[in-house]
Each structure stands twice: as C-alpha cells, then as structure tokens.
Amino acid sequence: MTICPCCGFKSSHSAGAISSEACLSCGAHSVGEALPRPEHELPSYGRSLLLVVTGALSVLVFVADAIITLVTHKPFSLGFWSWIAAAETAAWHLKWAMIPLTLLVAFGSRRIYRSILQAPDDFCGLRYARNGYLASAAVPLLVLVLIGVTVPARLRHRQWGIEAADNAQAYASGRVLQEYLNTFGKYPLDKKDLARLPDPDGSIAALLKEIDASEYKPSAEVAAVPQRNPRPLRGAVIRNASLSTAPDEPLSEGLAFTNYELRLPGVDKIMNSEDDLIVRDGVVHKASDTPHRGVSNTSAAQPRQP
C-alpha cells in the first residue's frame, strides 16, 4: 500500500513502482526517496488544548447559568445561600445537558488523557490537560450532587401540588363561602343561598352540583333582635295586648351564621371515609386528622320567647 504525498491517494503499488509510474489520481511522479524523519520533533499540543477547551466550556456554561439565575431572582442578594440556591437551580436547568457531557468525559476525554500519559514526550501541556479533564469531570459530578440535595424538597413540593389539585373543590368551596360572608356579612343557611352571588363564569353553579346539602352545617349565633314597640293610639291609655301585639319578626333575620363545617369526599370520591376533607371556616383538614366538632344548626322557625 502506497500513499501519494501530493493528493493522499492510496495505491496498491509498492514504493518502487510509484517512483516509475505516475499517481493514478493526480498524475504526480516521484522525484526521489522519501525524506527521513527529523531527529527532533516538537511535541503536539492539540490533544491538551482539546481537553482544556472542553473543561473550560463546561465550567463556563454552569457558572453563566448560575449568575443569570442569581441576577434574575427577586429579591437580589449576593449572600452565600443565594449562590447555593442559584447553583441548585442551574443544576436543574442543565440536567439533560450533563448526560452527553458525562459520556464525552467517560469515553472521549478519558482516552485522550490516557494517550497523553502514555507518550508524554510527544505531547505538551500535560498539566493543562489534567486540569481540563478534571474540570470537565467535576461539573457533571457537581450537578449530580446539587440535584440530589434538592430532591427531597422538590418531592415535598410535588406532593403539595398533588394535594392542592385533589383539594381544589375544597378550596373553591371555602372561597365561595368567604365571598358570601364578605357580601352579606354572614354564612348562608343552605347551599341554595349561594345562588345569590354573581356567577359570570358558572363556577358557583358547577360547585353547587358537587356539594351535598346535608354535609353543610352552619353554626348560628342569635343576635340581639330589636324590640318593635307599638305606636300609641291618640287618646288611648290602656291597650289590649291581645289586639295590638304586632306579629313577631322572623327569627332568621336576627341570626348571624359565623361558622360552618362542610364535608367533601377525598381522593377516592367516597363519602364518610378516612380521606374525606373537612372545610371548617375556610380551612381544609383531613377527616382522619380533624377532631369532631358539634355544630348547632339553629332553625329559623324556632318560636321566640316573649
């Protein structure tokens, strides 16, 4: 096998044949014997430079992402824990980019570095090559550590999100009841009273279909009912109470519902189970963690004492 020094064409002719015959590709002729290898050759720096560039780019990308995260975070702070939080966020941003970088370090940079160690006289910049190799290997390891540290907190936040999605009906019920309280100054006696609220998007109507009326239990405080005195007739001193007594006012006008308890089905959508949700005065509790509280539902038809 002979390689033409002019065009690189590979020929099956021997070295002696190519001296008398022209190259089949470019037509070049041999003009003499091949030059001997020089006695002293300069070491190559290409492989060391490649490792340095790979390590520098890895560190630069990670640091740049951390700085951008730190600057955009509000409120801005240069404290130690702010840098740690920014580094953790940058690690999550670059988590997928670290997979190809890790493979590159394991199969590419490692082989290049070993080839430099095997022939140190042929390559220069061994120290720089080592630093670049260590930097490119340290960045994926640092990202892995930072992600591992934040995994428990992220799992807790994810669980909170799942619970918030499951408890959406409970939170919506508490919001509507609070809106009723802000509008009328008391909680409704029955869930049908919620229809008095404006419902431009139909969310209240949809919520009323999901709420069981028997599970809503408001508690009432009897407010002071003003006494209505009969207007005295001109020229009359004594009035017949049986004839002049005005009809009693409805007791419901003197009731102020200041507390309530609403039971909703949990994740299994089965009522009266351990995972039921109890909405009590706007606060959502699990039925298994909530002590029972008796709620007195005062009837508006109860007779008034004279």
C-alpha positions as CSV (number, residue, x, y, z in Angstrom):
1,M,0.0,0.0,0.0
2,T,1.4,3.4,-1.1
3,I,0.0,6.8,-0.3
4,C,0.6,9.7,-2.8
5,P,2.2,12.6,-0.9
6,C,0.5,15.1,-3.2
7,C,-3.1,14.1,-3.0
8,G,-3.2,11.3,-0.5
9,F,-4.4,8.7,-2.9
10,K,-3.9,5.1,-1.7
11,S,-2.4,2.7,-4.3
12,S,-1.7,-0.9,-4.1
13,H,1.6,-0.4,-5.9
14,S,4.9,-0.7,-4.0
15,A,7.1,2.2,-3.2
16,G,9.4,1.2,-6.1
17,A,6.6,1.1,-8.6
18,I,5.3,4.6,-7.7
19,S,8.8,6.0,-8.5
20,S,8.4,5.0,-12.1
21,E,4.7,5.3,-12.5
22,A,2.5,8.4,-12.1
23,C,-0.2,8.6,-9.4
24,L,-3.4,7.3,-10.7
25,S,-5.3,10.2,-9.1
26,C,-3.3,13.4,-9.7
27,G,-0.6,12.2,-12.1
28,A,2.3,13.2,-9.8
29,H,5.7,11.5,-10.3
30,S,8.2,10.6,-7.6
31,V,11.3,12.8,-7.7
32,G,13.4,11.0,-5.1
33,E,13.5,8.9,-2.0
34,A,11.2,9.9,0.9
35,L,12.8,12.2,3.4
36,P,13.9,10.6,6.7
37,R,12.1,11.5,9.9
38,P,13.6,14.5,11.7
39,E,15.9,13.8,14.6
40,H,14.0,16.2,16.9
41,E,10.2,16.6,16.6
42,L,8.2,19.3,18.5
43,P,5.6,17.8,20.9
44,S,2.0,18.3,19.9
45,Y,-0.4,20.4,21.9
46,G,-3.6,19.6,20.1
47,R,-4.9,17.0,22.5
48,S,-4.1,19.0,25.6
49,L,-5.8,22.0,24.0
50,L,-8.9,19.9,23.3
51,L,-9.2,18.9,27.0
52,V,-8.7,22.4,28.2
53,V,-11.4,23.8,25.9
54,T,-13.8,21.0,26.9
55,G,-13.3,21.7,30.6
56,A,-13.4,25.5,30.3
57,L,-16.7,25.4,28.3
58,S,-18.3,23.1,30.9
59,V,-17.4,25.3,33.8
60,L,-18.3,28.5,31.9
61,V,-21.8,27.2,31.0
62,F,-22.5,26.2,34.5
63,V,-21.3,29.5,36.1
64,A,-23.1,31.6,33.5
65,D,-26.4,29.8,34.2
66,A,-25.9,30.3,37.9
67,I,-25.1,34.0,37.5
68,I,-28.2,34.6,35.3
69,T,-30.4,32.8,37.9
70,L,-28.9,34.9,40.7
71,V,-29.4,38.2,38.9
72,T,-33.0,37.4,37.8
73,H,-34.0,36.2,41.3
74,K,-36.0,38.7,43.4
75,P,-35.0,40.0,45.8
76,F,-31.4,40.2,44.6
77,S,-28.8,39.1,47.1
78,L,-25.1,38.1,46.9
79,G,-25.2,36.1,50.1
80,F,-23.8,32.6,50.4
81,W,-27.2,30.8,50.4
82,S,-28.3,32.9,47.4
83,W,-25.3,31.5,45.5
84,I,-26.2,27.9,46.7
85,A,-29.8,28.3,45.6
86,A,-28.7,29.7,42.2
87,A,-26.3,26.8,41.7
88,E,-29.1,24.3,42.5
89,T,-31.4,26.0,40.0
90,A,-28.6,25.9,37.4
91,A,-28.0,22.2,38.0
92,W,-31.7,21.5,37.3
93,H,-31.5,23.6,34.1
94,L,-28.5,21.7,32.8
95,K,-29.5,18.2,34.0
96,W,-30.2,16.9,30.5
97,A,-27.0,18.6,29.0
98,M,-24.9,16.7,31.6
99,I,-25.8,13.3,30.1
100,P,-23.9,13.8,26.8
101,L,-21.1,15.6,28.7
102,T,-20.7,12.7,31.1
103,L,-20.5,10.3,28.1
104,L,-18.0,12.5,26.4
105,V,-15.8,12.6,29.6
106,A,-16.1,8.9,30.2
107,F,-15.3,7.7,26.6
108,G,-13.6,10.7,24.9
109,S,-11.6,12.9,27.3
110,R,-10.5,9.9,29.3
111,R,-9.0,8.2,26.3
112,I,-7.3,11.4,25.1
113,Y,-5.8,12.0,28.6
114,R,-4.5,8.4,28.8
115,S,-2.9,8.7,25.4
116,I,-1.0,11.8,26.6
117,L,0.2,9.9,29.7
118,Q,1.4,7.0,27.6
119,A,3.5,9.3,25.4
120,P,4.5,12.3,27.4
121,D,7.4,13.2,25.1
122,D,5.1,13.5,22.1
123,F,2.6,15.9,23.7
124,C,3.0,19.1,25.7
125,G,0.7,20.8,28.3
126,L,0.2,17.7,30.5
127,R,-0.7,19.9,33.5
128,Y,-3.3,21.9,31.5
129,A,-4.7,18.7,30.0
130,R,-5.1,17.3,33.5
131,N,-6.9,20.4,34.8
132,G,-9.2,20.4,31.8
133,Y,-10.0,16.8,32.2
134,L,-10.7,17.2,35.9
135,A,-12.9,20.3,35.2
136,S,-15.0,18.5,32.6
137,A,-15.4,15.6,35.0
138,A,-16.2,17.7,38.1
139,V,-19.1,19.7,36.5
140,P,-21.4,16.6,36.0
141,L,-20.5,15.4,39.5
142,L,-21.3,18.8,41.0
143,V,-24.6,18.9,39.1
144,L,-25.5,15.4,40.4
145,V,-24.7,16.4,44.0
146,L,-26.8,19.6,43.8
147,I,-29.7,17.8,42.3
148,G,-29.5,15.1,44.9
149,V,-29.6,17.7,47.7
150,T,-32.7,19.3,46.4
151,V,-34.6,16.1,45.5
152,P,-36.4,15.8,49.0
153,A,-37.6,19.4,48.9
154,R,-38.8,19.0,45.3
155,L,-40.6,15.8,46.2
156,R,-42.4,17.7,49.1
157,H,-43.4,20.5,46.7
158,R,-44.7,18.0,44.2
159,Q,-46.7,16.3,46.9
160,W,-48.2,19.6,47.9
161,G,-49.1,20.3,44.3
162,I,-50.9,16.9,44.0
163,E,-52.8,17.6,47.3
164,A,-53.7,21.0,46.1
165,A,-55.1,19.5,42.9
166,D,-57.1,16.9,44.8
167,N,-58.3,19.5,47.2
168,A,-59.3,22.0,44.5
169,Q,-63.0,21.5,45.3
170,A,-62.5,22.2,49.0
171,Y,-60.6,25.4,48.3
172,A,-63.2,26.5,45.8
173,S,-65.9,25.9,48.4
174,G,-64.1,27.9,51.0
175,R,-63.5,30.7,48.6
176,V,-67.2,30.9,47.6
177,L,-68.4,30.8,51.2
178,Q,-65.9,33.5,52.1
179,E,-67.2,35.6,49.2
180,Y,-70.7,35.1,50.6
181,L,-69.6,36.2,54.0
182,N,-67.9,39.3,52.6
183,T,-71.0,40.2,50.6
184,F,-73.8,39.5,53.2
185,G,-71.9,39.6,56.5
186,K,-72.8,36.0,57.4
187,Y,-72.5,32.5,56.1
188,P,-75.5,31.0,54.2
189,L,-78.1,28.9,55.9
190,D,-78.3,26.5,53.0
191,K,-76.2,25.9,49.9
192,K,-79.1,27.3,47.8
193,D,-78.3,30.7,49.2
194,L,-75.0,30.7,47.3
195,A,-77.1,31.2,44.2
196,R,-77.5,34.8,45.3
197,L,-73.9,35.5,44.4
198,P,-73.0,36.7,40.9
199,D,-71.7,33.9,38.8
200,P,-70.5,35.2,35.5
201,D,-68.4,32.1,34.6
202,G,-70.7,29.4,36.0
203,S,-68.2,28.2,38.6
204,I,-70.6,28.6,41.5
205,A,-73.3,26.7,39.7
206,A,-70.9,23.8,39.0
207,L,-69.8,23.8,42.6
208,L,-73.3,23.6,43.9
209,K,-73.9,20.4,41.9
210,E,-70.9,18.8,43.6
211,I,-71.8,19.8,47.2
212,D,-74.1,17.6,49.3
213,A,-76.5,19.9,51.1
214,S,-76.7,17.6,54.1
215,E,-72.9,17.9,54.7
216,Y,-73.1,21.7,55.0
217,K,-73.6,22.6,58.7
218,P,-73.5,26.3,59.6
219,S,-73.5,27.4,63.2
220,A,-75.6,30.4,64.2
221,E,-75.3,33.0,66.9
222,V,-78.6,34.6,67.9
223,A,-78.1,38.3,67.6
224,A,-80.0,40.8,69.5
225,V,-83.3,41.2,67.9
226,P,-84.6,44.8,68.1
227,Q,-87.9,45.1,70.0
228,R,-90.6,46.8,68.0
229,N,-92.8,49.0,70.2
230,P,-96.4,49.6,69.1
231,R,-97.2,53.1,68.2
232,P,-99.6,54.5,70.8
233,L,-103.1,55.5,69.6
234,R,-104.2,59.0,70.3
235,G,-106.5,59.3,73.3
236,A,-105.8,55.7,74.5
237,V,-104.2,55.0,77.8
238,I,-104.5,51.2,78.0
239,R,-104.3,49.0,75.0
240,N,-105.5,45.4,74.7
241,A,-102.3,43.4,74.3
242,S,-104.2,40.6,72.6
243,L,-105.4,43.0,69.9
244,S,-102.4,45.3,69.5
245,T,-99.5,42.9,69.5
246,A,-97.6,43.1,66.3
247,P,-96.6,39.8,64.5
248,D,-93.3,38.5,65.6
249,E,-90.4,39.1,63.2
250,P,-88.8,36.1,61.6
251,L,-86.0,34.8,63.9
252,S,-83.9,34.3,60.8
253,E,-83.4,38.0,60.5
254,G,-81.7,38.0,63.8
255,L,-79.3,35.1,63.1
256,A,-75.7,35.6,62.1
257,F,-74.0,32.4,60.8
258,T,-70.4,32.9,61.7
259,N,-69.0,29.4,61.4
260,Y,-69.6,26.4,59.2
261,E,-68.4,22.9,58.5
262,L,-68.5,21.3,55.1
263,R,-67.6,17.6,54.4
264,L,-66.4,16.7,51.0
265,P,-65.2,13.3,49.5
266,G,-61.4,12.8,49.3
267,V,-59.3,11.2,46.5
268,D,-61.4,8.0,46.5
269,K,-64.6,10.1,45.9
270,I,-66.3,8.1,48.6
271,M,-68.1,10.0,51.3
272,N,-67.6,9.2,55.0
273,S,-64.2,7.6,54.5
274,E,-60.9,8.4,56.3
275,D,-59.6,10.6,53.4
276,D,-62.6,12.9,53.4
277,L,-61.9,16.6,53.5
278,I,-63.4,18.9,56.2
279,V,-63.7,22.6,55.2
280,R,-64.1,24.4,58.5
281,D,-64.3,28.1,58.4
282,G,-62.2,28.3,55.3
283,V,-59.5,25.9,56.5
284,V,-59.2,22.5,54.8
285,H,-58.4,19.5,57.0
286,K,-58.3,15.7,56.6
287,A,-61.1,13.9,58.2
288,S,-58.7,11.5,59.9
289,D,-56.7,14.4,61.4
290,T,-59.7,16.6,62.4
291,P,-61.4,16.1,65.8
292,H,-65.2,16.1,65.6
293,R,-66.8,19.4,66.4
294,G,-70.5,19.6,67.0
295,V,-72.2,22.3,65.0
296,S,-75.5,23.7,66.2
297,N,-77.8,24.5,63.3
298,T,-80.4,26.8,64.7
299,S,-83.7,26.7,62.9
300,A,-85.3,29.9,61.8
301,A,-88.8,28.5,62.7
302,Q,-88.0,28.2,66.4
303,P,-90.6,30.1,68.5
304,R,-89.5,33.3,70.1
305,Q,-89.7,33.7,73.8
306,P,-91.9,36.6,74.9
